[in-house]
Amino acid sequence: MAAIVAIWLGAWMLVAQLADRPRVAKGPGRLQGLLAPLTFGVTLLWLWEVTVRALEVPRVILPAPSAIWERILRSTDILWVDFVQTFVKGALSGFAIGVGAAIVFALLVDRSDFLRRGLLPVGNFLAALPIIGTAPIMVMWFGFDWPSKAAVVVAMVFFPMLVNTVQGLAATEAMQRDLMRTYNASWAQALLKLRLPAAMPFIFNGLKISSTLALIGAIVAEFFGSPTRGMGFRISTEVGRLQLDMVW
């Protein structure tokens, strides 16, 4: 145990020294910036492996990284089918539809005070609804295959993306908008040359939030009904079989 602690402290000091080095954007210095996270990750995996083996932790509680890697190699065909079902069909398609619809509706909201005052409060309310409540409804409406998971993802990503885009479109200053009017710019010209560039930080923030929600929504939705494939289906099934290495 003393040797394990000593190696861990040595790796910790090495990572601290690597992290304190000034970052270089180009050349070999850029590769040096990857040494700190790589060293930390490898050390963490090694400590996990050694601790599990030394303490003889049961595999149903915490499998070793080597056991997880072995299971991945033996189940690549199953994992690939689950990946396509959940990520490509459910999460990615729902993400694209939800984000695209949110941007279109944000442009409509920007043009209409009625939609801004009526839709945004409703959107904020619906965005706060837990997925546990909406997922069973979507499964019953759209069936047990991937369209119901995509519908859950659309419902989860639509309103966060809508709110961020609307806020971004309103981020320009009054003086900037007045300047565009003095140039006799149309609404479309002002949108493309001023307001959309100013809204990009908000849009990318919405994309970051939505990308996380999309995968969570697709996986959780599969807990409430799915064909015999998918990441959520695999997790719930393998937990019941006490195959924690497959769950990891």
Secondary structure as GFF3:
##gff-version 3
##sequence-region A 1 248
A	DSSP	alpha_helix	2	20	.	.	.	ID=ss1
A	DSSP	alpha_helix	28	32	.	.	.	ID=ss2
A	DSSP	alpha_helix	35	55	.	.	.	ID=ss3
A	DSSP	alpha_helix	65	74	.	.	.	ID=ss4
A	DSSP	alpha_helix	76	83	.	.	.	ID=ss5
A	DSSP	pi_helix	84	92	.	.	.	ID=ss6
A	DSSP	alpha_helix	93	111	.	.	.	ID=ss7
A	DSSP	alpha_helix	113	127	.	.	.	ID=ss8
A	DSSP	alpha_helix	131	142	.	.	.	ID=ss9
A	DSSP	alpha_helix	146	169	.	.	.	ID=ss10
A	DSSP	alpha_helix	174	182	.	.	.	ID=ss11
A	DSSP	alpha_helix	187	190	.	.	.	ID=ss12
A	DSSP	pi_helix	191	195	.	.	.	ID=ss13
A	DSSP	alpha_helix	196	221	.	.	.	ID=ss14
A	DSSP	three_ten_helix	222	224	.	.	.	ID=ss15
A	DSSP	alpha_helix	231	240	.	.	.	ID=ss16
A	DSSP	alpha_helix	244	247	.	.	.	ID=ss17
###
